[in-house]
């Protein structure tokens, strides 16, 4: 295994301070990007979306739970396996306690196109308690471009089918704000746009081995595997 070069404390501190300058540049750039995101215009959502939830039917407005902001995570459903996508499950595993979002007047809901009963059973298996809804009987996934079916007019993003059973679903995050009973769409992001929400990766980025995936630039000899090929449901690690 190719480990980092061993040096003196003074040499390390010089290199660390040089990296710190780059980290501060990144933080400033991220703050500027977030500021630009807050300046985006919004579009009124005129369609009456209805979702299936544990307590019956729910509208998009219902998902706000009385708060002015709503974040929706578009959860990929593996219809070929009858369970949630492992990479989406990794992201949901990294979601924190919703009390912190609620304190900032923001609700969060997970919406999947999987059947409600089947997807709720999977949620329970994973030990999650997040608000959970099915859009199986709705155009919601198509309209927000996370069901990638050209026949339905969906936008195709740079997802690549693989041998694990591509289902035509894509991950994404959408943000909404309400003004009374009127709902507006302010932001959506897809693919690596949700990367910042994967705290497992953010932690791994601090380590010498990094994410250990082939797209990274890493010194020769560090462990690497294809992008997300290692990801499993958290109760599947260690199984054959």
C-alpha positions, -999 to 999 in steps of 0.1 A, spaced: 0 0 0 13 34 -10 11 55 22 18 92 24 55 103 26 67 105 63 82 139 70 91 161 100 65 181 119 77 214 105 76 201 69 41 187 74 29 220 89 42 240 59 23 216 35 -8 218 57 -9 256 57 -6 256 19 -36 233 17 -54 255 42 -52 284 18 -69 263 -9 -96 251 16 -104 288 25 -107 296 -12 -131 267 -16 -152 278 14 -155 313 -1 -164 299 -35 -190 277 -19 -205 306 0 -207 326 -33 -224 297 -50 -250 294 -22 -257 331 -24 -263 328 -62 -286 298 -55 -307 320 -31 -310 346 -59 -327 321 -83 -362 329 -94 -391 305 -87 -419 289 -107 -454 283 -94 -464 246 -92 -499 246 -107 -504 208 -110 -522 191 -81 -498 163 -72 -512 137 -49 -490 112 -31 -497 80 -11 -484 82 25 -487 62 57 -517 82 67 -534 82 33 -534 107 4 -513 139 7 -507 169 -16 -474 187 -21 -487 214 2 -493 188 29 -457 178 28 -447 213 41 -462 203 74 -471 240 79 -435 253 74 -426 277 46 -399 256 30 -397 220 18 -368 198 6 -377 167 -13 -353 138 -19 -362 118 -50 -354 83 -38 -347 57 -66 -367 25 -64 -352 -7 -78 -382 -23 -93 -361 -52 -104 -352 -60 -68 -382 -47 -50 -361 -25 -27 -345 9 -26 -314 19 -45 -282 13 -24 -267 46 -33 -299 65 -24 -300 45 8 -265 56 16 -276 92 13 -307 87 35 -285 70 61 -265 103 62 -296 125 69 -295 140 103 -322 147 129 -350 166 113 -354 188 144 -325 209 131 -342 216 98 -375 223 115 -358 249 137 -350 267 104 -386 265 92 -378 237 67 -395 203 62 -380 173 44 -398 145 27 -386 114 7 -406 106 -24 -402 74 -43 -420 59 -73 -420 25 -56 -453 11 -43 -462 25 -9 -465 -7 11 -433 -22 -4 -413 10 1 -426 15 36 -415 -20 45 -381 -12 31 -380 20 51 -388 0 83 -360 -25 74 -335 4 72 -347 18 105 -357 52 90 -385 74 103 -384 102 78 -416 114 61 -421 89 32 -444 91 2 -450 72 -30 -455 90 -63 -465 58 -82 -499 73 -92 -485 107 -101 -466 125 -128 -443 140 -102 -412 120 -110 -416 127 -147 -422 164 -143 -392 167 -121 -370 146 -143 -361 117 -120 -378 90 -139 -358 88 -171 -383 76 -197 -380 95 -230 -415 81 -240 -429 101 -211 -410 133 -221 -384 130 -193 -351 148 -196 -322 123 -199 -292 131 -177 -257 115 -177 -266 83 -159 -252 51 -174 -271 18 -173 -250 -9 -157 -253 -46 -151 -270 -43 -118 -305 -37 -133 -311 -2 -145 -347 8 -138 -350 42 -155 -349 60 -122 -325 88 -112 -317 105 -79 -323 141 -72 -332 168 -48 -359 195 -53 -367 225 -32 -400 243 -28 -413 273 -9 -449 283 -2 -467 316 0 -499 307 18 -514 279 -2 -494 286 -33 -463 264 -39 -433 274 -59 -403 253 -72 -370 271 -65 -343 245 -72 -334 210 -83 -302 191 -87 -293 157 -100 -264 131 -101 -233 146 -84 -253 177 -75 -264 158 -44 -228 148 -36 -226 174 -8 -253 156 11 -233 124 13 -214 129 45 -198 95 43 -180 108 13 -172 141 30 -156 122 58 -137 100 34 -124 131 16 -104 139 47 -85 106 46 -53 96 27 -73 69 8 -101 93 -1 -133 78 -15 -113 49 -30 -131 52 -64 -115 53 -98 -127 87 -108 -105 103 -81 -70 115 -87 -50 96 -61 -13 86 -57 -4 53 -74 -11 23 -52 -40 37 -32 -71 14 -32 -97 22 -58 -129 6 -72 -155 18 -98 -178 46 -88 -201 34 -60 -196 -3 -69 -188 -9 -32 -220 6 -18 -245 -18 -1 -275 -14 21 -261 -9 55 -273 -43 67 -258 -61 37 -221 -54 43 -202 -85 51 -227 -108 33 -215 -129 4 
